[in-house]
Amino acid sequence: MRRITFLSALAVLAVACLGSDFAASVEGQWQLMSGTVDGEAIPILESHPITIEFDDGQVGGTAACNGYGGTYELSDATLSLSDLAMTEMACSPDEVMEAEALYASALILVDHVEVNVDLTLTGPGAELMFEILEPVPDAELTNTVWELDSLIMGDAVSSVLGERATLEFFTDGSVLGGTGCRTFSAQYTVSGSEVVITDLASDGHQCEPPLADQDNQVLSVLQDGFQFDIEENRLSTIAGEEGLSYLAEG
């Protein structure tokens, strides 16, 4: 995945909380509740959250579509962000990229931090309000209903079409799922971070465009085996340039 320079200079934030307690109060993962930059509201999309996390000198998060990261230093009343970089992927719909661009613009303007129950970053023409995110334990691959959240093709991420598409692995080695157009069943084995699918069979229903493309991608990723990663409630599957992203239900 390509990386690009996100901020070329340090962003120095004046901190409202003083003393050693500030470091503890700012650390953790936060999700954007609301934000404005130059009078324009940042869209808050449930499907593409914006987050920031401070953890022992490392800062990062998700800017609606792309991930970003860098380092930070606390010194008395200031917090310095440096070496920030962002991945370069395209997401749809257009509102996702709009939210990301506005958030990035606001982040380089903030110069004041308040930490009460929530985290607020403000600056000339910018305000970002975050709420704390409690840690979520990693979901299990098996006996979890995974719902298809997005499709990955190279550096592009697109939204899911059609009916609810799920994937469910059972401890007896069977798997059931759907593509948003039709259902399928198969057998599977796990070796480390790789899943091998065998005996894949769909219901035989022919999907019409544009669902046909989604149907083909889902089955293409699954049928030849794929690498997987689970982070909290998200399951990512990758097979070559194609990938699928699922969220655990519940």
C-alpha positions in Angstrom: 0.0 0.0 0.0 1.5 3.3 -1.0 2.2 6.0 1.6 2.2 9.7 1.0 3.4 12.7 3.1 0.4 14.0 5.0 1.8 16.9 6.9 5.2 18.3 6.0 5.6 20.4 9.1 5.0 20.0 12.8 1.6 20.9 14.2 1.9 22.4 17.6 -1.2 22.2 19.8 -1.7 24.3 22.9 -2.9 22.0 25.6 -5.6 23.0 28.1 -4.6 20.4 30.7 -1.3 20.8 32.5 0.9 18.4 34.4 1.6 14.8 34.1 -2.1 13.8 34.2 -2.5 15.2 30.7 -0.5 12.5 29.1 -2.8 9.9 30.6 -6.0 11.8 29.8 -5.2 12.2 26.1 -4.0 8.6 25.5 -6.5 6.2 24.0 -8.6 5.9 20.9 -11.1 8.6 20.1 -13.8 8.9 17.4 -14.9 12.1 15.8 -18.4 13.2 16.9 -18.5 16.5 15.1 -16.2 18.9 13.3 -16.0 22.0 11.3 -13.4 23.7 9.2 -13.8 27.3 7.8 -17.5 27.1 8.6 -18.1 23.8 6.8 -19.2 20.8 8.7 -17.3 17.5 8.3 -19.7 14.7 7.3 -20.0 12.1 10.0 -20.5 8.7 8.3 -21.3 5.7 10.4 -19.8 3.4 7.8 -16.5 5.3 7.6 -15.6 6.7 11.1 -12.9 9.2 11.7 -10.6 8.3 14.6 -7.4 9.5 16.4 -5.3 7.5 18.9 -2.5 8.6 21.2 -0.3 5.8 22.5 3.1 6.3 24.1 4.5 8.8 21.5 2.6 7.3 18.6 -0.4 9.0 17.0 -2.6 7.7 14.3 -6.1 6.8 13.2 -8.5 6.5 10.3 -9.5 9.6 8.3 -12.8 8.1 7.0 -11.1 6.2 4.2 -7.3 6.1 4.7 -5.2 5.4 7.8 -2.7 7.9 9.0 0.0 7.8 11.6 3.0 9.6 13.0 4.6 10.6 16.3 3.9 13.1 19.1 5.7 14.7 22.0 4.2 16.3 25.1 6.1 19.1 26.7 4.3 21.2 29.4 1.4 22.8 27.6 2.2 21.8 24.1 1.7 18.6 22.0 3.9 18.3 18.8 2.8 16.1 16.0 5.4 15.1 13.5 6.3 12.7 10.6 2.6 12.2 9.8 1.8 10.1 6.8 -1.4 8.7 5.2 -2.1 5.8 3.0 -3.5 6.6 -0.5 -6.7 4.8 -1.3 -9.9 5.9 -3.0 -13.2 5.2 -1.3 -16.8 5.6 -2.5 -19.2 7.3 -2.3 -17.7 10.8 -2.8 -18.9 11.9 0.6 -16.2 9.7 2.2 -13.4 11.4 0.4 -15.0 14.8 1.2 -15.0 14.0 4.9 -11.4 12.9 4.8 -10.2 16.0 3.0 -12.0 18.3 5.5 -10.7 16.4 8.5 -7.1 16.6 7.2 -7.6 20.4 6.6 -8.9 20.8 10.2 -6.2 18.7 11.8 -3.4 21.0 10.6 -5.3 24.1 12.0 -6.0 23.0 15.5 -3.8 24.7 18.2 -5.8 24.1 21.4 -6.8 20.9 23.2 -9.3 20.3 26.0 -9.8 17.0 27.7 -12.8 16.5 29.9 -15.0 13.5 29.3 -14.4 14.2 25.6 -11.5 15.4 23.6 -11.8 18.8 21.8 -9.3 20.2 19.3 -9.8 23.8 18.2 -7.9 26.3 16.1 -8.4 29.2 13.7 -11.5 28.2 11.8 -11.4 24.6 13.0 -13.1 22.5 15.7 -12.9 18.7 16.2 -14.8 17.0 19.0 -14.1 13.3 19.8 -15.5 10.8 22.2 -13.5 8.0 23.8 -13.7 4.5 22.2 -13.6 1.7 24.7 -11.3 -1.2 23.6 -13.1 -3.9 21.6 -11.9 -7.5 22.0 -11.0 -9.2 18.7 -13.8 -11.2 17.3 -13.4 -14.9 16.6 -13.2 -16.2 13.0 -15.6 -19.0 13.8 -19.1 -18.7 15.1 -19.2 -15.1 14.2 -21.6 -13.6 11.6 -19.5 -11.4 9.4 -21.3 -8.8 7.3 -19.6 -7.5 4.1 -18.7 -3.9 4.6 -16.6 -2.9 1.6 -14.8 -4.2 -1.5 -11.1 -3.7 -2.1 -9.5 -3.6 -5.6 -5.9 -2.5 -5.5 -5.9 1.0 -3.9 -9.7 1.5 -4.4 -12.4 0.8 -1.8 -16.0 0.6 -2.8 -19.3 0.2 -1.0 -21.4 -3.0 -1.0 -24.5 -3.3 -3.2 -27.6 -5.4 -3.1 -28.9 -7.5 -0.3 -27.1 -8.1 3.0 -24.0 -10.2 2.3 -22.6 -12.3 5.2 -19.9 -14.9 5.8 -20.0 -17.4 8.7 -17.4 -20.0 9.5 -18.4 -23.0 11.7 -16.1 -25.2 13.8 -17.1 -28.3 11.8 -15.2 -26.9 8.8 -18.1 -25.6 6.9 -18.8 -22.0 5.8 -22.0 -20.3 4.6 -22.3 -16.9 3.0 -23.8 -14.6 0.4 -22.5 -12.2 -2.2 -25.4 -9.6 -2.0 -27.0 -11.4 -4.9 -26.9 -15.2 -4.1 -25.8 -17.6 -1.4 -23.0 -20.1 -1.3 -21.6 -22.9 0.9 -18.1 -24.5 1.1 -15.6 -26.3 3.3 -12.5 -24.6 4.7 -9.3 -25.2 6.6 -7.1 -22.6 8.4 -3.3 -22.6 8.4 -1.9 -19.6 10.3 -3.3 -16.5 8.7 -4.5 -18.3 5.5 -7.9 -19.8 4.8 -8.2 -22.4 2.1 -11.7 -22.9 0.7 -12.8 -26.1 -1.0 -16.1 -27.4 -2.5 -17.5 -24.0 -3.1 -21.0 -24.1 -4.5 -23.4 -21.2 -5.2 -27.1 -21.4 -5.6 -26.8 -21.1 -9.3 -28.7 -17.8 -9.6 -27.3 -15.4 -12.2 -26.6 -11.9 -11.0 -27.3 -8.9 -13.1 -24.9 -5.8 -13.4 -23.7 -4.1 -11.3 -24.2 -6.9 -8.7 -22.5 -9.3 -11.1 -19.1 -7.6 -10.5 -19.5 -7.7 -6.7 -20.6 -11.4 -6.9 -17.6 -12.3 -9.0 -15.2 -10.5 -6.6 -16.6 -12.1 -3.5 -16.4 -15.6 -5.0 -13.0 -14.9 -6.6 -11.4 -13.8 -3.3 -12.9 -16.8 -1.4 -12.5 -19.7 -3.8 -8.7 -19.7 -4.3 -7.9 -19.2 -0.6 -7.0 -15.9 1.1 -5.0 -14.2 3.8 -7.0 -12.9 6.7 -6.6 -10.5 9.6 -9.0 -9.7 12.4 -8.7 -6.4 14.3 -11.3 -5.9 16.9 -14.6 -6.4 15.0 -13.2 -6.2 11.4 -12.2 -9.1 9.3 -10.0 -8.3 6.2 -9.5 -10.9 3.5 -6.9 -10.4 0.7 -6.2 -12.5 -2.4 -3.8 -10.7 -4.7 -5.1 -7.3 -5.7 -8.7 -8.1 -4.5 -10.0 -8.0 -1.0 -13.1 -8.0 1.1 -13.7 -6.2 4.4 -16.3 -7.6 6.9 -17.7 -6.3 10.2 -18.8 -8.6 13.0 -22.5 -8.4 13.8 -23.6 -7.5 17.2 
